[in-house]
């Protein structure tokens, strides 16, 4: 399964509550880095699941974590 192009959309494109033009991928990366003591390896592991998730699942997870 190919990586979802949803990860490259800007937050303000997909969420009416955001005015950020940061890509969803970068916002999720930053979230995990902040919440795991800036451990790059742990962040990579946390991000792996998004490579195979549907756009709807990524959106739901991102909204739960970032809003």
GULOZA-220693 format. One record per atom (N, C-alpha, C, O, CB): residue in three letters; x, y, z. Coordinates in Angstrom, 2 decimals. Each point is the difference from the previous one (the first is absolute). Glycine has a CB too. Layout:
<atoms>
+-----+---------+---------+---------+
! res !      xx !      yy !      zz !
+-----+---------+---------+---------+
! ALA !       X !       Y !       Z !
...
+-----+---------+---------+---------+
</atoms>
This chain:
<atoms>
+-----+---------+---------+---------+
! res !      xx !      yy !      zz !
+-----+---------+---------+---------+
! UNK !    0.85 !   -1.20 !    0.00 !
! UNK !   -0.85 !    1.20 !    0.00 !
! UNK !    0.89 !    1.25 !    0.00 !
! UNK !    0.96 !    0.09 !    0.75 !
! UNK !   -2.81 !   -1.34 !    0.48 !
! UNK !    1.51 !    2.17 !   -2.06 !
! UNK !    0.77 !    1.24 !   -0.12 !
! UNK !   -0.32 !    0.96 !    1.14 !
! UNK !   -1.10 !   -0.01 !    0.56 !
! UNK !    1.15 !   -0.28 !   -3.06 !
! UNK !    0.93 !    1.10 !    2.81 !
! UNK !   -0.17 !    1.03 !    1.03 !
! UNK !   -1.11 !    0.97 !   -0.42 !
! UNK !   -0.12 !    0.36 !   -1.17 !
! UNK !    2.56 !   -0.57 !    1.83 !
! UNK !   -3.24 !    0.61 !    0.30 !
! UNK !   -1.11 !    0.90 !   -0.29 !
! UNK !    0.47 !    1.41 !   -0.32 !
! UNK !    0.81 !    0.56 !    0.73 !
! UNK !   -2.24 !   -1.93 !    0.77 !
! UNK !    0.94 !    1.94 !   -2.61 !
! UNK !    0.35 !    1.40 !   -0.31 !
! UNK !   -0.57 !    0.97 !    1.03 !
! UNK !    0.37 !    1.17 !    0.03 !
! UNK !   -0.32 !   -1.78 !   -2.46 !
! UNK !   -0.96 !    0.13 !    3.27 !
! UNK !   -0.58 !    0.84 !    1.05 !
! UNK !    1.09 !    0.56 !    0.90 !
! UNK !   -0.13 !    1.12 !    0.51 !
! UNK !   -1.97 !   -2.49 !   -0.57 !
! UNK !    3.17 !    0.62 !    0.27 !
! UNK !    1.09 !    0.45 !    0.88 !
! UNK !    0.66 !    1.28 !   -0.49 !
! UNK !    0.57 !    0.75 !    0.79 !
! UNK !   -0.20 !   -3.11 !   -0.18 !
! UNK !   -0.45 !    2.62 !   -1.92 !
! UNK !    0.63 !    1.18 !   -0.57 !
! UNK !   -0.93 !    1.21 !   -0.08 !
! UNK !    0.42 !    1.09 !   -0.38 !
! UNK !    1.03 !   -2.61 !   -0.90 !
! UNK !   -2.72 !    1.33 !    1.62 !
! UNK !   -0.94 !    1.13 !    0.00 !
! UNK !    0.31 !    0.92 !    1.17 !
! UNK !    0.51 !   -0.44 !    1.04 !
! UNK !   -2.30 !   -0.99 !   -2.14 !
! UNK !    1.49 !    2.68 !    0.93 !
! UNK !    0.24 !    0.97 !    1.06 !
! UNK !   -1.14 !   -0.07 !    1.01 !
! UNK !   -1.15 !   -0.27 !   -0.35 !
! UNK !    2.42 !    1.78 !   -1.24 !
! UNK !   -0.93 !   -1.26 !    2.85 !
! UNK !   -1.01 !   -0.07 !    1.05 !
! UNK !   -1.21 !    0.86 !   -0.31 !
! UNK !   -1.14 !   -0.42 !    0.20 !
! UNK !    2.95 !   -0.01 !    1.44 !
! UNK !   -1.57 !    1.64 !   -2.14 !
! UNK !   -1.12 !    0.91 !   -0.27 !
! UNK !   -0.83 !   -0.42 !   -1.21 !
! UNK !   -1.07 !    0.55 !   -0.23 !
! UNK !    2.42 !    1.27 !    1.23 !
! UNK !   -0.88 !   -2.79 !   -1.78 !
! UNK !   -0.78 !   -0.55 !   -1.10 !
! UNK !   -1.02 !   -1.01 !    0.49 !
! UNK !   -1.08 !   -0.14 !   -0.57 !
! UNK !    3.01 !    0.49 !   -0.95 !
! UNK !   -1.59 !   -1.06 !    2.59 !
! UNK !   -0.84 !   -1.12 !    0.44 !
! UNK !   -0.72 !    0.22 !    1.32 !
! UNK !   -0.92 !   -0.74 !    0.34 !
! UNK !    2.48 !   -0.70 !   -1.56 !
! UNK !   -1.15 !    2.44 !    1.97 !
! UNK !   -0.62 !    0.27 !    1.29 !
! UNK !   -0.44 !    1.46 !    0.07 !
! UNK !    0.81 !    0.90 !   -0.18 !
! UNK !    0.59 !   -2.69 !    1.27 !
! UNK !   -2.68 !    2.01 !   -0.82 !
! UNK !   -0.49 !    1.38 !    0.09 !
! UNK !    0.48 !    0.70 !    1.26 !
! UNK !   -0.10 !    1.22 !    0.10 !
! UNK !   -1.89 !   -1.90 !   -1.41 !
! UNK !    2.51 !   -0.07 !    2.27 !
! UNK !    0.48 !    0.59 !    1.25 !
! UNK !    1.48 !    0.42 !   -0.08 !
! UNK !    0.52 !    0.59 !    0.95 !
! UNK !   -2.18 !   -2.00 !    0.26 !
! UNK !    2.32 !    1.13 !   -2.33 !
! UNK !    1.42 !    0.34 !   -0.11 !
! UNK !    0.23 !    1.08 !   -1.04 !
! UNK !   -0.65 !    0.02 !   -1.05 !
! UNK !    1.24 !   -2.34 !    1.74 !
! UNK !    0.34 !    3.23 !   -0.39 !
! UNK !    0.41 !    0.99 !   -1.00 !
! UNK !    1.45 !   -0.25 !   -0.44 !
! UNK !    0.61 !    0.84 !   -0.67 !
! UNK !   -2.21 !    0.84 !    1.68 !
! UNK !    2.13 !   -2.82 !   -0.62 !
! UNK !    1.39 !   -0.35 !   -0.33 !
! UNK !    0.11 !   -0.58 !   -1.39 !
! UNK !   -0.83 !   -0.80 !   -0.43 !
! UNK !    1.27 !    0.40 !    2.85 !
! UNK !    0.61 !    0.80 !   -3.14 !
! UNK !    0.25 !   -0.59 !   -1.31 !
! UNK !    1.04 !   -1.13 !    0.08 !
! UNK !    0.57 !   -0.41 !   -1.01 !
! UNK !   -1.14 !    2.62 !   -0.06 !
! UNK !    0.81 !   -2.69 !    2.29 !
! UNK !    0.91 !   -1.13 !    0.21 !
! UNK !   -0.66 !   -1.28 !   -0.52 !
! UNK !   -1.19 !   -0.22 !    0.23 !
! UNK !    2.23 !    1.36 !    1.81 !
! UNK !   -0.29 !   -1.99 !   -2.72 !
! UNK !   -0.55 !   -1.28 !   -0.43 !
! UNK !   -0.38 !   -0.87 !    1.20 !
! UNK !    0.63 !    0.07 !    1.06 !
! UNK !    0.75 !    0.06 !   -3.16 !
! UNK !   -2.40 !   -0.94 !    1.92 !
! UNK !   -0.46 !   -0.90 !    1.07 !
! UNK !    1.16 !   -0.85 !    0.50 !
! UNK !    0.16 !   -0.19 !    1.20 !
! UNK !   -2.48 !    0.14 !   -2.21 !
! UNK !    3.12 !   -0.46 !    0.10 !
! UNK !    1.15 !   -0.84 !    0.36 !
! UNK !    0.92 !    0.72 !    1.00 !
! UNK !    0.40 !   -0.57 !    1.01 !
! UNK !   -0.51 !   -0.55 !   -3.27 !
! UNK !    0.44 !    2.38 !    1.97 !
! UNK !    0.91 !    0.76 !    0.86 !
! UNK !   -0.64 !    0.30 !    1.36 !
! UNK !    0.68 !   -0.03 !    1.02 !
! UNK !    0.37 !    1.03 !   -3.06 !
! UNK !   -2.33 !   -0.71 !    2.04 !
! UNK !   -0.68 !    0.28 !    1.26 !
! UNK !   -0.03 !   -1.24 !    0.89 !
! UNK !    0.21 !    0.10 !    1.21 !
! UNK !   -1.61 !    1.64 !   -2.36 !
! UNK !    1.14 !   -2.90 !    0.56 !
! UNK !    0.02 !   -1.23 !    0.78 !
! UNK !    1.40 !   -0.30 !    0.50 !
! UNK !    0.17 !   -0.41 !    1.15 !
! UNK !   -2.10 !   -0.47 !   -2.49 !
! UNK !    2.94 !    1.07 !    0.50 !
! UNK !    1.39 !   -0.22 !    0.41 !
! UNK !    0.33 !    0.89 !    1.21 !
! UNK !    0.54 !   -0.48 !    0.99 !
! UNK !    0.11 !   -0.10 !   -3.38 !
! UNK !   -0.99 !    1.86 !    2.29 !
! UNK !    0.27 !    0.93 !    1.09 !
! UNK !   -0.73 !   -0.42 !    1.28 !
! UNK !    0.55 !    0.09 !    1.10 !
! UNK !   -0.23 !    1.75 !   -2.77 !
! UNK !   -1.56 !   -2.28 !    1.52 !
! UNK !   -0.78 !   -0.45 !    1.16 !
! UNK !    0.74 !   -1.15 !    0.71 !
! UNK !    0.20 !    0.04 !    1.21 !
! UNK !   -2.37 !    0.65 !   -2.36 !
! UNK !    2.55 !   -1.70 !    0.38 !
! UNK !    0.67 !   -1.15 !    0.62 !
! UNK !    1.36 !    0.38 !    0.58 !
! UNK !    0.37 !   -0.50 !    1.06 !
! UNK !   -1.57 !   -1.01 !   -2.66 !
! UNK !    1.94 !    2.37 !    0.93 !
! UNK !    1.29 !    0.44 !    0.54 !
! UNK !   -0.18 !    0.70 !    1.35 !
! UNK !    0.77 !   -0.24 !    0.93 !
! UNK !    0.12 !    0.47 !   -3.27 !
! UNK !   -1.90 !    0.61 !    2.43 !
! UNK !   -0.27 !    0.73 !    1.25 !
! UNK !   -0.43 !   -0.94 !    1.12 !
! UNK !    0.27 !    0.26 !    1.17 !
! UNK !   -0.91 !    1.74 !   -2.52 !
! UNK !   -0.03 !   -3.08 !    1.01 !
! UNK !   -0.58 !   -0.89 !    1.01 !
! UNK !    0.86 !   -1.21 !    0.33 !
! UNK !   -0.40 !   -0.84 !    0.81 !
! UNK !   -1.80 !    1.59 !   -1.60 !
! UNK !    3.37 !   -0.87 !    0.17 !
! UNK !    0.85 !   -1.14 !    0.35 !
! UNK !    1.44 !    0.43 !    0.31 !
! UNK !    0.94 !   -0.78 !   -0.16 !
! UNK !   -2.38 !   -0.66 !   -1.29 !
! UNK !    1.60 !    2.68 !    1.88 !
! UNK !    1.33 !    0.47 !    0.39 !
! UNK !    0.94 !    0.21 !   -1.17 !
! UNK !    1.22 !   -0.12 !    0.16 !
! UNK !   -1.55 !   -1.04 !    1.96 !
! UNK !   -0.21 !    1.47 !   -3.28 !
! UNK !    0.80 !    0.25 !   -1.21 !
! UNK !    0.85 !   -1.20 !   -0.39 !
! UNK !    1.14 !    0.14 !   -0.43 !
! UNK !   -1.09 !    2.27 !    1.03 !
! UNK !   -0.64 !   -3.59 !   -0.45 !
! UNK !    0.65 !   -1.25 !   -0.38 !
! UNK !   -0.37 !   -0.31 !   -1.46 !
! UNK !   -1.12 !   -0.43 !   -0.29 !
! UNK !    1.06 !   -0.44 !    2.71 !
! UNK !    1.00 !    1.09 !   -3.32 !
! UNK !   -0.27 !   -0.17 !   -1.43 !
! UNK !   -0.41 !   -1.43 !   -0.33 !
! UNK !   -0.93 !   -0.20 !   -0.79 !
! UNK !    2.57 !    2.02 !    0.31 !
! UNK !   -0.98 !   -2.79 !    1.05 !
! UNK !   -0.32 !   -1.41 !   -0.27 !
! UNK !   -1.43 !   -0.31 !    0.43 !
! UNK !   -0.75 !   -0.64 !   -0.74 !
! UNK !    3.17 !    0.01 !    1.06 !
! UNK !   -2.81 !    1.08 !    0.87 !
! UNK !   -1.36 !   -0.24 !    0.48 !
! UNK !   -1.01 !    0.71 !   -0.89 !
! UNK !   -1.09 !   -0.52 !   -0.25 !
! UNK !    1.95 !    0.27 !    2.60 !
! UNK !   -0.51 !    1.45 !   -2.82 !
! UNK !   -0.90 !    0.75 !   -0.88 !
! UNK !   -0.17 !   -0.73 !   -1.32 !
! UNK !   -1.11 !   -0.10 !   -0.52 !
! UNK !    1.81 !    2.25 !    1.60 !
! UNK !    0.39 !   -2.67 !   -1.64 !
! UNK !   -0.09 !   -0.78 !   -1.24 !
! UNK !   -0.93 !   -1.19 !    0.18 !
! UNK !   -0.83 !   -0.28 !   -0.86 !
! UNK !    3.15 !    0.99 !    0.25 !
! UNK !   -2.19 !   -1.39 !    1.73 !
! UNK !   -0.85 !   -1.15 !    0.28 !
! UNK !   -1.46 !    0.42 !    0.13 !
! UNK !   -0.89 !   -0.70 !   -0.49 !
! UNK !    2.80 !   -0.43 !    1.64 !
! UNK !   -2.17 !    2.26 !   -0.51 !
! UNK !   -1.37 !    0.50 !    0.14 !
! UNK !   -0.60 !    0.39 !   -1.35 !
! UNK !   -1.20 !   -0.14 !   -0.21 !
! UNK !    1.77 !    0.94 !    2.51 !
! UNK !    0.26 !   -0.30 !   -3.19 !
! UNK !   -0.47 !    0.47 !   -1.31 !
! UNK !   -0.23 !   -1.13 !   -1.00 !
! UNK !   -0.73 !    0.18 !   -0.97 !
! UNK !    1.94 !    1.93 !    1.40 !
! UNK !   -0.61 !   -3.26 !   -0.21 !
! UNK !   -0.11 !   -1.11 !   -0.95 !
! UNK !   -1.45 !   -0.37 !   -0.31 !
! UNK !   -0.32 !   -0.30 !   -1.15 !
! UNK !    2.49 !   -0.54 !    2.00 !
! UNK !   -3.03 !    0.87 !    0.14 !
! UNK !   -1.38 !   -0.42 !   -0.22 !
! UNK !   -0.71 !    0.87 !   -1.04 !
! UNK !   -0.91 !   -0.47 !   -0.68 !
! UNK !    0.85 !   -0.35 !    3.03 !
! UNK !    0.48 !    2.07 !   -2.48 !
! UNK !   -0.66 !    0.91 !   -0.94 !
! UNK !    0.32 !   -0.34 !   -1.45 !
! UNK !   -0.70 !    0.45 !   -0.91 !
! UNK !    0.79 !    1.32 !    2.64 !
! UNK !    0.94 !   -2.56 !   -1.96 !
! UNK !    0.38 !   -0.36 !   -1.36 !
! UNK !   -1.02 !   -0.93 !   -0.65 !
! UNK !   -0.06 !   -0.08 !   -1.22 !
! UNK !    2.45 !    0.35 !    1.87 !
! UNK !   -3.19 !   -0.97 !    0.16 !
! UNK !   -0.96 !   -0.95 !   -0.56 !
! UNK !   -1.45 !    0.33 !    0.38 !
! UNK !   -0.91 !   -0.73 !   -0.38 !
! UNK !    2.69 !   -1.00 !    0.46 !
! UNK !   -1.99 !    2.79 !    0.66 !
! UNK !   -1.36 !    0.38 !    0.42 !
! UNK !   -0.74 !    0.70 !   -1.14 !
! UNK !    0.61 !    0.62 !   -0.87 !
! UNK !    0.18 !   -0.41 !    3.25 !
! UNK !   -2.10 !   -0.32 !   -2.36 !
! UNK !   -0.82 !    0.73 !   -0.96 !
! UNK !   -0.01 !    1.48 !    0.36 !
! UNK !    0.32 !    0.38 !    1.12 !
! UNK !   -1.76 !   -2.42 !   -1.52 !
! UNK !    1.08 !    2.87 !   -0.57 !
! UNK !   -0.09 !    1.44 !    0.24 !
! UNK !   -0.97 !    0.31 !    1.13 !
! UNK !    0.27 !    0.86 !    0.84 !
! UNK !    0.27 !   -0.43 !   -3.25 !
! UNK !   -1.66 !   -1.13 !    2.45 !
! UNK !   -0.99 !    0.23 !    1.06 !
! UNK !    0.56 !   -0.33 !    1.37 !
! UNK !   -0.24 !    0.72 !    0.97 !
! UNK !   -1.58 !   -1.22 !   -2.60 !
! UNK !    2.57 !   -0.59 !    1.72 !
! UNK !    0.59 !   -0.39 !    1.28 !
! UNK !    1.09 !    0.98 !    0.43 !
! UNK !    0.11 !    0.34 !    1.18 !
! UNK !   -0.62 !   -2.74 !   -1.70 !
! UNK !    1.32 !    2.84 !   -0.43 !
! UNK !    1.03 !    0.99 !    0.32 !
! UNK !   -0.66 !    1.28 !    0.49 !
! UNK !    0.43 !    0.59 !    0.99 !
! UNK !    1.13 !   -1.58 !   -2.72 !
! UNK !   -2.59 !    1.42 !    1.03 !
! UNK !   -0.69 !    1.24 !    0.38 !
! UNK !   -0.57 !   -0.10 !    1.39 !
! UNK !    0.14 !    0.93 !    0.80 !
! UNK !   -0.69 !   -0.49 !   -3.18 !
! UNK !   -0.09 !   -1.55 !    2.70 !
! UNK !   -0.58 !   -0.20 !    1.33 !
! UNK !    1.07 !    0.02 !    1.08 !
! UNK !   -0.17 !    0.63 !    1.04 !
! UNK !   -1.68 !   -1.96 !   -2.05 !
! UNK !    2.94 !    0.64 !    0.76 !
! UNK !    1.10 !   -0.06 !    0.97 !
! UNK !    0.66 !    1.37 !    0.17 !
! UNK !    0.28 !    0.42 !    1.12 !
! UNK !    0.11 !   -2.83 !   -1.72 !
! UNK !   -0.15 !    3.09 !   -0.51 !
! UNK !    0.62 !    1.33 !    0.06 !
! UNK !   -0.90 !    0.98 !    0.75 !
! UNK !    0.48 !    0.80 !    0.80 !
! UNK !    0.72 !   -1.25 !   -2.97 !
! UNK !   -2.49 !    0.38 !    1.92 !
! UNK !   -0.91 !    0.90 !    0.70 !
! UNK !    0.02 !   -0.26 !    1.50 !
! UNK !    0.01 !    0.94 !    0.81 !
! UNK !   -1.46 !   -0.84 !   -2.86 !
! UNK !    1.46 !   -1.37 !    2.42 !
! UNK !    0.03 !   -0.37 !    1.42 !
! UNK !    1.29 !    0.50 !    0.66 !
! UNK !   -0.04 !    0.49 !    1.14 !
! UNK !   -1.36 !   -2.52 !   -1.63 !
! UNK !    2.52 !    1.93 !   -0.19 !
! UNK !    1.29 !    0.36 !    0.59 !
! UNK !    0.30 !    1.50 !   -0.08 !
! UNK !    0.60 !    0.55 !    0.92 !
! UNK !    0.20 !   -2.81 !   -1.53 !
! UNK !   -1.20 !    2.91 !   -0.46 !
! UNK !    0.47 !    1.36 !   -0.27 !
! UNK !   -0.97 !    1.11 !    0.35 !
! UNK !    0.40 !    1.15 !    0.17 !
! UNK !    0.91 !   -2.14 !   -1.94 !
! UNK !   -2.58 !    0.66 !    1.89 !
! UNK !   -0.99 !    1.06 !    0.21 !
! UNK !    0.08 !    0.56 !    1.41 !
! UNK !   -0.76 !    0.90 !    0.35 !
! UNK !   -0.72 !   -1.99 !   -2.01 !
+-----+---------+---------+---------+
</atoms>
